[in-house]
Amino acid sequence: NKMDGVRMVFADESIIHFRRSGNAPEMRIYVETGDRGLSGRMLSEIKHGLGAVLTARGAAA
């Protein structure tokens, strides 16, 4: 069910969840791990990758 976005669960039980905001024209990204540093690195990599895709497509990042 993609009603609440896309949720990815990895072998180490880390979770990345992408969903639309319910009250703003935004995408929300949630990262859950057992390590705050890992969560930050994962979020940074996701934001960098999405920024590159949006730039390549001519959208505002």
N, C-alpha and C positions, 0 to 999 in steps of 0.2 A: 504494500500500500504506500503510494507516494504522496498521499494527502498532506502529511506533515514533513515533507522534504525527502531527502535521501540520507540514509544512515549507513555508514560503513563500519564494520567491526573487524578488527585485525586479529591475527593469531595471538598477540600478546594482550588481547582484550582492550587495546586502545580503541577509542571511538571518535569518528569525525561525523558530524551531522550538519548538513546544509538544509536550510529551510527559508522560505519567504517570510518576511515580517508580516504580521497580521494587521499592522496599522501604519506602515510606511512603505515606500517603494524601495525596499532594501532586501538584501539577502543576509541572513544570519548564519554564522559558522560557529559551531560548538566543537571543542576538542576536549576529550576526556582521557587522561592517562593517570598512572600512579606516580608520575614525576612532573612537577611543575616546569622544570627546565625543558623536558621533552615536549610538553604541551606547547610551550612558547615557540620552540623550534619548528614543530609541525605547523602551527598556525602561521608562522612567518613564511614557511615554504609554500603553503596553500595560497596566501595572499600574493606572494611573488608570482606564482604560476598563473593565478587568475588575472593579475595585472598584465602579464605578458599576453595572455589570450585576448583580453579586452583591448589592449593597445593594438594588437595585430588586426583586430576586427574594426578598429576605428571608433571604439566606444570610450567613454570616460572611465578611467580606472578609479 
